[in-house]
Amino acid sequence: MKEKIDKAIECFKKGDWNGAVDLFTAVLEVETDNAEIYNNLGLCYANLGDDEKAEKNYLKCIELDPKIPQCYINLVDIYYKQKRLGEGINLLSYAVDMLPDDLVFRHYLARFYMEDAKRDLAIDELVYILEKQPDNYDAYYDLARIYFEYGNYDSAIENLENVLEFKQDNEWIYYYLGEAYQANDEIDKALSNFLKAIATNNKFSVAYKKVAILFMARGDYQDALEYFEDYLNFDIPQEEKDNVNKLIENIKNKMNG
């Protein structure tokens, strides 16, 4: 059996999914209770695009050994892709019961709750994670998203600022923080973060537009003009270019008026 398993793994590594399926299946004819082989077989079918057979094998793996973490993750990926949120939530709740110390499942569960518009339940899971892992910036980010959707911009800002303690080179975090400050009517701080997004990535086109609009709203027309013109240098749809050119024309009229 070891020789067949080694050959199956070799096929798997080479991407020979059909060859791996044949060999793993042969192993299961003898080792009918080998949970790891069912998980590997599920992965092969998933790579072949046969989610139904992949799911069947993952479920068998969990039935035989409910403490194999990767099998839950493999199966829940199928549920997420297929938008089977209820089944994903049930599976992850079971995984949390079986493997309570593995916070990855709570984070997956929180994201399923978010997708299923069960934001309060998602918050509970994320807060629990952060009590155990106060440096988990992904959890802070997800909390920020939920609070932003709730319109609780102060909490969204607080959590995004926490993310920045760990991820200072991510233009999207600065961008989302800028949006949260803008929604909270803190325009100067919004502008500062959109500018930081550009400083982090000077090809980050959407931030140029945000900066230009905020400068225009403040009456800083020369700065607005500069950033709108920079924005036009990016590959944006023609309709968008036409709209921006109209704004530029209006700004020039105000400057000359």
N, C-alpha and C positions, 0 to 999 in steps of 0.2 A: 504493500500500500504506500509506503513512504516514497518509493520510486515513482508511482503514479502521481502522488501529490506534488513531488518535485517537478515532474514534467508539466503538470497542470499549471503550477505557479510560473514556470518558464514561459508557457504559452500565454498566460495572463500578462506577464511583463512585456511580451512582444506584441500584445494586442491581438493575438489569435484567439478571439473570444469563442468561436465555435470549437476549436481544438480544446480549449480549457473546459468548456461545457461537457464535452464527451468524457474527458478524463475525470473531472470532478463527479460526474454522474456515475461513472464506473466505481469510484471510491465509495459513493453512498450506497451502492448495491451490497457492499460488505459492511461498511461502518454507518449503519442507518441512523445512529444517534449523534453523529459528529456535527455539532452546531456550527463550527467555524467553516466547514465545507459548504453548508447551506448558505452561509453569508457570502462566501466567495462565489458560489453559483449564482446567487442573486445579483452580485456585481457584474458578472459576465452577461447575464440577461439584460441588465440595465444598460450596459454598453452596446448591446445589440439592439436596443430600442424596444425590447419586449418588457414593458413595465409590469404587465400582469404576472408573468412568470417570475420576475424579479421580486415582486411583492410576496408572492406565494412562498418563495424560498426564505425571504427575510422573516416572515411570520413563523416559519418552521424553526428557524434559528432561535428566535426569541422564545418560542415554546420550549425548546430543548434547553436553552441556557439564557435566562432573562437578564444576565449580567454581562453581556457583551456590548459595550457602549457603541461601537461603530455600527452595529446592525441597526440600532434605533435611528441613528443619523442617516444611514442609507435609505431606510424606509420612509422617514419623515421628509426627506428630499423629494420623494415621489409624491407624497401627499401634498406638499407645498406646490410643486409644479402643477399638479392637477386640481389645485384649489379645494382639496378635500380637507377643509380646515377642522371640521368636527372630529374626523378620524385622527388627524394629526394631533389635536389637543388631547384626545383620549390616550393615544400612544405615548405622548410626552409626559402626561400625568402619571402613567404607569411606570415610565422610565425613571421619573423623579422618585417614585416609591421604591423601585428596585435599587436605584443607585443615588441615594440622597446626597452624597458628598460631591457628586459630579455636577457642578453648577452650569455646565454647558447645556444641559437639558432644560434647566429653568430659563436660560436665555432664549433657547429655541421656543419654549412655551410662551414666553413673553411676546416674541415676534409673531407667533400664531394668533395670540390674543389681539395684538395690534391689527393684524390683517383682518381679523373677525370683528373689529370695532368694539372689543371688550377691553377698553383702555384702562379701567380701574384695576382689572385683574392683571394686566400687563405691568402697571405701576407697582403692584404688590410684589410681583416676581423680581422686577428690576431693583427695587429697594432692598429686597432680601439679598440679592447678589452683591450689591454695593456694601451691605453690612459685613459680608464675608470677604469681599474683594474691593476695597476702597480705591484701588488703582485701575479698575475695569473701565476704561474710557469708552468702550463700545456700549456699556450699560448707561453711562451718562448721556451718550449721544441719543440712544433710543428714548430715554426719559425726556430729553429736550424735544424730540419730535412729537411725543405725546402731548407735552405741555403746550407746545406751539399750536397744535391742533385744537386744544382746549381753549386757546386764547389766553393762557396763563404765561404771558411773555416774560415776566420776572423769573419764573422758575425755569423757563426754557433758556434764558440767558445764563442763569446760574450754572446749569448743567453743561452748556456749551463752553463756558469759561473753564469748567473743570476738565473738559476734554482737552482744552488748549494747554493744560499743565503737562500733558503727555504727547500731544500732537501739534507742534507749533509750525510745522511745515506743510500743512494741508490747506490748500486754498478754499476747499468746500466748507471747512469748519468756519473760517473767517467769513465766508459768504453767508452761511446760515445764521451766524451770529449777527452779521449786518442786517439781515432780514428781521431777526427778532428785535433788535434795537429799533429798527425803522417802524415795526408794528407797535412798538412801545413808545413811539414818539420821541425817541432819543436820537435825533438826527445826526448830531455831531459824532456820536459813538458809532452809529450805523455807517456813516461816511468813512470813519477811521478804519473799520473792519473791512469794508469793500476795498479800500486802498491797500490794506494788508494782503488781501486776496490777490490783488494785482502784483504786489511786490513779491509774493510767493511764486506766482506764475504769471508772467507778463503776456501770456497768450490766452488768458482766461477771459474770454470775450464778454460773457454776461456781466461780469463785475464792472467793466468799462461803462456799460449802459446804465447800471445802477448808480455809479458815481456821477455820471453826466446828469441824470435826472435829479439827483439830490442837489447838485450844484445849481442846476436850473431853478429848482424850487426855492433855494436860498437867495436867488438873484445874483449868484456868482457866474455871470454869463460867459466870461472869457474862459473860465475853467470848464464850464459845461461844454462850450464849443470845442475845446481841446479834446475832451474825452469822447464826445460824439464822433469827432473826426477820426480818432484812434479806433473807435468801434467799427467804423465803416471800412477799415482796412482788413477786417476779418471776413471769412467766407460765410456770409449771412444771406438769407433769401432776399431776392430783389424787392419783394413787397416791404420787407423790413427796412431795406436801404432807402426806399422811397419815403417811408414814414419818418425815418431819421433825418433825411435831407429836408423834409418839411419843417421839422423841429429846428434844424440848423438855420434855415431861412428865417423862421420866426425869431430866433435868438438874435440874429444879425440885425433884423428890423428893430428889435428893442434896443440893441446897443447903439444903433444909428438914430433912434427916434428921440 
